[in-house]
Amino acid sequence: MNEIFNKALLPMIKDAYEEKDGILGYRQMTIKLNRERHLTVNHKRIYRLMGILGLKSVCRRKRKKLHPFHA
């Protein structure tokens, strides 16, 4: 039962990952699937399945803080 559900989840995860250009991590992926697909999926399952697929989220750089010039 769980293996069948996992196999059904894999293409959903891959589609959502490609749709957002790899920005989504496992937490946001869980929220997206639960809301849009009306599923009840635990974040640990998404984390494990993303690891199987080799999907990692893109780490965005922090913005540089501009400091005013002190004279």
Chimera marker file (.cmm) of the C-alpha trace (Angstrom):
<marker_set name="trace">
<marker id="1" x="0.000" y="0.000" z="0.000" r="1" g="1" b="0" radius="0.5"/>
<marker id="2" x="2.658" y="2.513" z="1.016" r="1" g="1" b="0" radius="0.5"/>
<marker id="3" x="4.913" y="1.556" z="-1.884" r="1" g="1" b="0" radius="0.5"/>
<marker id="4" x="2.084" y="2.169" z="-4.341" r="1" g="1" b="0" radius="0.5"/>
<marker id="5" x="1.408" y="5.586" z="-2.785" r="1" g="1" b="0" radius="0.5"/>
<marker id="6" x="5.126" y="6.426" z="-2.854" r="1" g="1" b="0" radius="0.5"/>
<marker id="7" x="5.352" y="5.535" z="-6.547" r="1" g="1" b="0" radius="0.5"/>
<marker id="8" x="2.354" y="7.775" z="-7.232" r="1" g="1" b="0" radius="0.5"/>
<marker id="9" x="3.964" y="10.622" z="-5.280" r="1" g="1" b="0" radius="0.5"/>
<marker id="10" x="7.295" y="10.562" z="-7.140" r="1" g="1" b="0" radius="0.5"/>
<marker id="11" x="6.033" y="12.174" z="-10.392" r="1" g="1" b="0" radius="0.5"/>
<marker id="12" x="4.027" y="14.735" z="-8.399" r="1" g="1" b="0" radius="0.5"/>
<marker id="13" x="7.148" y="15.753" z="-6.480" r="1" g="1" b="0" radius="0.5"/>
<marker id="14" x="9.231" y="15.942" z="-9.649" r="1" g="1" b="0" radius="0.5"/>
<marker id="15" x="6.603" y="18.051" z="-11.453" r="1" g="1" b="0" radius="0.5"/>
<marker id="16" x="6.290" y="20.502" z="-8.556" r="1" g="1" b="0" radius="0.5"/>
<marker id="17" x="10.092" y="20.720" z="-8.286" r="1" g="1" b="0" radius="0.5"/>
<marker id="18" x="10.507" y="21.533" z="-11.989" r="1" g="1" b="0" radius="0.5"/>
<marker id="19" x="7.565" y="23.946" z="-11.935" r="1" g="1" b="0" radius="0.5"/>
<marker id="20" x="9.309" y="26.099" z="-9.308" r="1" g="1" b="0" radius="0.5"/>
<marker id="21" x="12.804" y="25.701" z="-10.862" r="1" g="1" b="0" radius="0.5"/>
<marker id="22" x="14.174" y="23.741" z="-7.930" r="1" g="1" b="0" radius="0.5"/>
<marker id="23" x="13.529" y="26.385" z="-5.287" r="1" g="1" b="0" radius="0.5"/>
<marker id="24" x="11.209" y="24.261" z="-3.159" r="1" g="1" b="0" radius="0.5"/>
<marker id="25" x="12.698" y="22.282" z="-0.321" r="1" g="1" b="0" radius="0.5"/>
<marker id="26" x="10.964" y="19.448" z="1.454" r="1" g="1" b="0" radius="0.5"/>
<marker id="27" x="8.996" y="21.730" z="3.788" r="1" g="1" b="0" radius="0.5"/>
<marker id="28" x="7.533" y="23.938" z="1.062" r="1" g="1" b="0" radius="0.5"/>
<marker id="29" x="7.042" y="20.886" z="-1.149" r="1" g="1" b="0" radius="0.5"/>
<marker id="30" x="4.947" y="19.254" z="1.581" r="1" g="1" b="0" radius="0.5"/>
<marker id="31" x="2.804" y="22.365" z="1.955" r="1" g="1" b="0" radius="0.5"/>
<marker id="32" x="2.343" y="22.661" z="-1.816" r="1" g="1" b="0" radius="0.5"/>
<marker id="33" x="1.301" y="19.026" z="-2.291" r="1" g="1" b="0" radius="0.5"/>
<marker id="34" x="-1.022" y="19.034" z="0.706" r="1" g="1" b="0" radius="0.5"/>
<marker id="35" x="-2.782" y="22.223" z="-0.405" r="1" g="1" b="0" radius="0.5"/>
<marker id="36" x="-2.916" y="21.880" z="-4.176" r="1" g="1" b="0" radius="0.5"/>
<marker id="37" x="-3.369" y="18.123" z="-4.509" r="1" g="1" b="0" radius="0.5"/>
<marker id="38" x="-5.496" y="17.760" z="-1.351" r="1" g="1" b="0" radius="0.5"/>
<marker id="39" x="-3.195" y="15.126" z="0.090" r="1" g="1" b="0" radius="0.5"/>
<marker id="40" x="-2.143" y="14.363" z="3.630" r="1" g="1" b="0" radius="0.5"/>
<marker id="41" x="1.566" y="13.677" z="3.347" r="1" g="1" b="0" radius="0.5"/>
<marker id="42" x="4.125" y="13.912" z="6.131" r="1" g="1" b="0" radius="0.5"/>
<marker id="43" x="7.242" y="16.055" z="5.616" r="1" g="1" b="0" radius="0.5"/>
<marker id="44" x="9.486" y="13.090" z="6.460" r="1" g="1" b="0" radius="0.5"/>
<marker id="45" x="8.069" y="11.105" z="3.543" r="1" g="1" b="0" radius="0.5"/>
<marker id="46" x="8.641" y="14.005" z="1.141" r="1" g="1" b="0" radius="0.5"/>
<marker id="47" x="12.199" y="14.408" z="2.480" r="1" g="1" b="0" radius="0.5"/>
<marker id="48" x="12.927" y="10.718" z="1.890" r="1" g="1" b="0" radius="0.5"/>
<marker id="49" x="11.386" y="10.654" z="-1.584" r="1" g="1" b="0" radius="0.5"/>
<marker id="50" x="13.223" y="13.813" z="-2.653" r="1" g="1" b="0" radius="0.5"/>
<marker id="51" x="16.432" y="12.122" z="-1.526" r="1" g="1" b="0" radius="0.5"/>
<marker id="52" x="15.621" y="9.070" z="-3.649" r="1" g="1" b="0" radius="0.5"/>
<marker id="53" x="15.023" y="11.322" z="-6.666" r="1" g="1" b="0" radius="0.5"/>
<marker id="54" x="18.201" y="13.292" z="-5.936" r="1" g="1" b="0" radius="0.5"/>
<marker id="55" x="16.338" y="16.600" z="-5.678" r="1" g="1" b="0" radius="0.5"/>
<marker id="56" x="17.797" y="19.359" z="-3.542" r="1" g="1" b="0" radius="0.5"/>
<marker id="57" x="16.537" y="22.892" z="-3.220" r="1" g="1" b="0" radius="0.5"/>
<marker id="58" x="18.592" y="25.780" z="-4.530" r="1" g="1" b="0" radius="0.5"/>
<marker id="59" x="20.063" y="27.843" z="-1.711" r="1" g="1" b="0" radius="0.5"/>
<marker id="60" x="19.438" y="31.477" z="-2.448" r="1" g="1" b="0" radius="0.5"/>
<marker id="61" x="22.146" y="33.984" z="-1.556" r="1" g="1" b="0" radius="0.5"/>
<marker id="62" x="21.563" y="36.552" z="1.104" r="1" g="1" b="0" radius="0.5"/>
<marker id="63" x="21.329" y="40.123" z="-0.077" r="1" g="1" b="0" radius="0.5"/>
<marker id="64" x="24.201" y="42.411" z="0.700" r="1" g="1" b="0" radius="0.5"/>
<marker id="65" x="23.325" y="45.033" z="3.257" r="1" g="1" b="0" radius="0.5"/>
<marker id="66" x="24.082" y="48.517" z="2.042" r="1" g="1" b="0" radius="0.5"/>
<marker id="67" x="25.550" y="50.668" z="4.753" r="1" g="1" b="0" radius="0.5"/>
<marker id="68" x="25.382" y="54.435" z="4.487" r="1" g="1" b="0" radius="0.5"/>
<marker id="69" x="28.729" y="56.139" z="4.001" r="1" g="1" b="0" radius="0.5"/>
<marker id="70" x="30.085" y="57.659" z="7.203" r="1" g="1" b="0" radius="0.5"/>
<marker id="71" x="32.247" y="60.742" z="6.721" r="1" g="1" b="0" radius="0.5"/>
<link id1="1" id2="2" r="1" g="1" b="0" radius="0.2"/>
<link id1="2" id2="3" r="1" g="1" b="0" radius="0.2"/>
<link id1="3" id2="4" r="1" g="1" b="0" radius="0.2"/>
<link id1="4" id2="5" r="1" g="1" b="0" radius="0.2"/>
<link id1="5" id2="6" r="1" g="1" b="0" radius="0.2"/>
<link id1="6" id2="7" r="1" g="1" b="0" radius="0.2"/>
<link id1="7" id2="8" r="1" g="1" b="0" radius="0.2"/>
<link id1="8" id2="9" r="1" g="1" b="0" radius="0.2"/>
<link id1="9" id2="10" r="1" g="1" b="0" radius="0.2"/>
<link id1="10" id2="11" r="1" g="1" b="0" radius="0.2"/>
<link id1="11" id2="12" r="1" g="1" b="0" radius="0.2"/>
<link id1="12" id2="13" r="1" g="1" b="0" radius="0.2"/>
<link id1="13" id2="14" r="1" g="1" b="0" radius="0.2"/>
<link id1="14" id2="15" r="1" g="1" b="0" radius="0.2"/>
<link id1="15" id2="16" r="1" g="1" b="0" radius="0.2"/>
<link id1="16" id2="17" r="1" g="1" b="0" radius="0.2"/>
<link id1="17" id2="18" r="1" g="1" b="0" radius="0.2"/>
<link id1="18" id2="19" r="1" g="1" b="0" radius="0.2"/>
<link id1="19" id2="20" r="1" g="1" b="0" radius="0.2"/>
<link id1="20" id2="21" r="1" g="1" b="0" radius="0.2"/>
<link id1="21" id2="22" r="1" g="1" b="0" radius="0.2"/>
<link id1="22" id2="23" r="1" g="1" b="0" radius="0.2"/>
<link id1="23" id2="24" r="1" g="1" b="0" radius="0.2"/>
<link id1="24" id2="25" r="1" g="1" b="0" radius="0.2"/>
<link id1="25" id2="26" r="1" g="1" b="0" radius="0.2"/>
<link id1="26" id2="27" r="1" g="1" b="0" radius="0.2"/>
<link id1="27" id2="28" r="1" g="1" b="0" radius="0.2"/>
<link id1="28" id2="29" r="1" g="1" b="0" radius="0.2"/>
<link id1="29" id2="30" r="1" g="1" b="0" radius="0.2"/>
<link id1="30" id2="31" r="1" g="1" b="0" radius="0.2"/>
<link id1="31" id2="32" r="1" g="1" b="0" radius="0.2"/>
<link id1="32" id2="33" r="1" g="1" b="0" radius="0.2"/>
<link id1="33" id2="34" r="1" g="1" b="0" radius="0.2"/>
<link id1="34" id2="35" r="1" g="1" b="0" radius="0.2"/>
<link id1="35" id2="36" r="1" g="1" b="0" radius="0.2"/>
<link id1="36" id2="37" r="1" g="1" b="0" radius="0.2"/>
<link id1="37" id2="38" r="1" g="1" b="0" radius="0.2"/>
<link id1="38" id2="39" r="1" g="1" b="0" radius="0.2"/>
<link id1="39" id2="40" r="1" g="1" b="0" radius="0.2"/>
<link id1="40" id2="41" r="1" g="1" b="0" radius="0.2"/>
<link id1="41" id2="42" r="1" g="1" b="0" radius="0.2"/>
<link id1="42" id2="43" r="1" g="1" b="0" radius="0.2"/>
<link id1="43" id2="44" r="1" g="1" b="0" radius="0.2"/>
<link id1="44" id2="45" r="1" g="1" b="0" radius="0.2"/>
<link id1="45" id2="46" r="1" g="1" b="0" radius="0.2"/>
<link id1="46" id2="47" r="1" g="1" b="0" radius="0.2"/>
<link id1="47" id2="48" r="1" g="1" b="0" radius="0.2"/>
<link id1="48" id2="49" r="1" g="1" b="0" radius="0.2"/>
<link id1="49" id2="50" r="1" g="1" b="0" radius="0.2"/>
<link id1="50" id2="51" r="1" g="1" b="0" radius="0.2"/>
<link id1="51" id2="52" r="1" g="1" b="0" radius="0.2"/>
<link id1="52" id2="53" r="1" g="1" b="0" radius="0.2"/>
<link id1="53" id2="54" r="1" g="1" b="0" radius="0.2"/>
<link id1="54" id2="55" r="1" g="1" b="0" radius="0.2"/>
<link id1="55" id2="56" r="1" g="1" b="0" radius="0.2"/>
<link id1="56" id2="57" r="1" g="1" b="0" radius="0.2"/>
<link id1="57" id2="58" r="1" g="1" b="0" radius="0.2"/>
<link id1="58" id2="59" r="1" g="1" b="0" radius="0.2"/>
<link id1="59" id2="60" r="1" g="1" b="0" radius="0.2"/>
<link id1="60" id2="61" r="1" g="1" b="0" radius="0.2"/>
<link id1="61" id2="62" r="1" g="1" b="0" radius="0.2"/>
<link id1="62" id2="63" r="1" g="1" b="0" radius="0.2"/>
<link id1="63" id2="64" r="1" g="1" b="0" radius="0.2"/>
<link id1="64" id2="65" r="1" g="1" b="0" radius="0.2"/>
<link id1="65" id2="66" r="1" g="1" b="0" radius="0.2"/>
<link id1="66" id2="67" r="1" g="1" b="0" radius="0.2"/>
<link id1="67" id2="68" r="1" g="1" b="0" radius="0.2"/>
<link id1="68" id2="69" r="1" g="1" b="0" radius="0.2"/>
<link id1="69" id2="70" r="1" g="1" b="0" radius="0.2"/>
<link id1="70" id2="71" r="1" g="1" b="0" radius="0.2"/>
</marker_set>
